[in-house]
Amino acid sequence: MAIIMDGVRTPLSRETRFSRNYDSDDQKRSHMISRFMDGSTSITAVELQREWPTWTAEERVDFCQSCSWLDRQSDFADMLRYIMQQGGGYNWSAVALSVASELPRDEAFQALLRALRATDIGICSNTGICTCSNLTQAIAATKHPDAKVTLRHHLEVLWSHPNLWNNDDFINWTAFDATTCIEHLIKIGVSPATFEDQVRRLAEHVCPDNRDRCRNYLAKHYSWLK
């Protein structure tokens, strides 16, 4: 079994109950496809609540990364509520955008705010989930009246974090969170000029990957980044 990615045949490397993973032979391309998308697996809210306590951390993340395709299922909102109550940072991050779109706005905002406050800054799972960034993106997506002040406060916390300017072999996740938080604030109406000094500093970050991502995420708002 294989898929075609950018014209390259990419074989199946791993299949779980909830997803299929495809990796190119040179390991430079990877893609995950939810099995809920093609109906080859299924689950109900009752089954989720019964089985969740028995799953490993990896199985929980796998489900959370795959479950957005259940959005037409009538009990999906109850699944999201359960995950936000019983899960942890990586689980919350993976379902954050679904929470923003599927739950009533006030309920979604409060659930995401609790998750953001309970999540450590600057962490990323081995599955590639950048936790705070996904949560702030979802908070912005709720368009709640308090979203701007919440994200402005979060950016202040990031900006005073002792790890913000540290070097890293790959990427400084605290600085990445700051970059994406600025992007989310701009998307919900804050003027780019508000953050220009901060963006200039992020564009000069010691980590090359941070500099690249700053340009990729924010160049459309700052012509001097192009």
N, C-alpha and C positions, 0 to 999 in steps of 0.2 A: 504494500500500500504506500502511495506517495502522493504529493501535491506538487503543483508547479508554482514557484515563487519567483517573480521577476524573470520568468523564462527559464528558471533552473529547476530541474526535477529534485524534489526534496523528500527523502524517504521517511516513513514513520519510524521514530526512535523509541517511543514509549506510549503505552496506552494505559489509562487508569479507568476507574469507574465513571469519572466525570469528564475526562478530556483525552485528547490525542496530541502528542508532541511530535513535531517534525524538525529534523536537523539536517542541514546539508552535510555532504561528506567532508567539506573543509571546516565544518563547525562555525562558519561565519554567518549563517542564516539559521534562524530558529523561529518556529511559529507554533502556537498552541490553539487548538480548535475545541470548543466546548461540544461535548456529546449531546447536550440538550438541544443544540442547534439542529441536528438531524434526527432527533427523537430516538437515538440508539440507547439512551438511558432515561430514567425518570425518577421523580421523588415527590412526595407530598409533604406538607408542613408537619403532619403528624409523624411521618417516618423520620423527617429531619430531627425533630425534637427527641424521638426515641433513640436514634442512632448517634447523634452528635457526641454524647458523653463517651462513646466507645471509640471514636475516631482518633487517629494520631493528629498531631499538629499539621503535618503535611497534607493529610486527607482533608482537613478543615479548610486549609488555604486553597487546595485544589477545587473544592466545591465552591468556595466563595468567588474564585476567579472565573468559574464556569457558569454560575447561576443566572447571570443577567438575561439569558435566553428563556428564562421562565417567566418573563414579564407579562405574558398573556395568561398565566395560570392564576386562578382566582385566589389561591392561598399564598401567593408570592409575598405579599406585604407582611403576612404573619411570619414567614420565614425570615424576612429582613429584621423584623422586630426581635425575633428570637436571637439572631446573630448579634445584634447590637446590645442585647442584654447579657448574653452568655459568652460571646467571643472575646477576642483580644485585638491588639493593634493591627496585626496583619490581616485578620478577618474583616475588621471594620474598614480598613483602607480598601480592600478588594471590592466591597459592596457599597462603598460610599456614594458613588454616582447613582446607583440603583435606589438607595435610600432617598436621595434628593429628588428623584423623579417619581418614585412610587408611593411614598408616604405623604400625608398632608404636610404642608409647608412648615407649620410651627412644630409639629412632631419631628419632622426630619431635621430641622435646624437644631432643636434641643438634643436629639440623639447624636448628631455629628459634633456638636459643641462638647458634649460630655466625653466623646471619644477623643477629640483633639486634646482636651485638658488631661486625659489619662494616658496619653501617648508620649513616649520619650522623643525628644527632638533629635533629628539627624540619624535616624536608623533606616536601614533598608534590608528587606528579607533576602534570602538566597534565591527567591523566585523573582526578584527584580521589583518588588513593590516598595516604592518610596512612600512611607506611611503618612507623614504629615502633609506632604504635597497633595496626595490624593484626597485627604480629608478637607484641606483648604479649598481645593477645586470644587468639591461637592458642596461645601458651605456657600461658596459663591454661586453655584448653580441653583440653590434654593431661592435666591433673590429675596431672602428675608430682610426686613428693615434693619436688623442688627448685623447683617453680614459684613458690611464695610467696617464698622467699629471693631468687630471680632477679628477680622483679618489684619487691620492696622495694628491692633494690640499684639497679635501673633508675630507680625513682622518686627515689632519693637523687641519682643523676647528673643527672636532669632538674631537680631542685630547686636544684642548684648551678650550672646552666647560665647563662652570662652573658646569653643572649637571652630568658630565661624571662618577664621582665616588660616586654619591648619592645612598643611600639605597632606596629600593622600596619594597612594599609588594609582588609584582609579579616579574617584570623585569625592569631594567633600559634600556629604549629604546635607549638612546644615546650610551651607551656601546654596546648594541646589534648592532647598526648601525656600530660602529667601528669594531666589530668582523666580520661582513659580508663584510664590505668594504675591509678588509684585505684579506678575502677569495676571493673576486672578483679580486683583484690585483694579487694574486698568480695565479689565473686561466688564466689571460692574460699575464703571463710571468715574473712577478717580483719575484725575489728569496725570498723564505720564510725567509732566514737569515736576510733580510732587516727589518723584523718586529718582530724578536724574543723577544726583550726587551718589546715591547708593548704587545705581546701575553702573556708573563709571568705575566704582571700586570693585564691583563684582566682575566687570569686564576685564579687570587686571588681576584677578585671583591667581594665586600661585599654582593652582591645579589647572593644567591645560584643558581637561574635560569640562571644568566649570566655566572657563572662558568661552569654550565652544558652545555650551548650552545656554549661556547668557546671550550670546549672539543669536542662536537659533530661536530662542523663545521671545526675545525682546527687540530684535532688529526692526521689526515692523513698526515699532513705536518710537525708535530712536535712530534716525538716519545715519548718525555717526558710527553706529555699530556695524553697518553693512560693509 
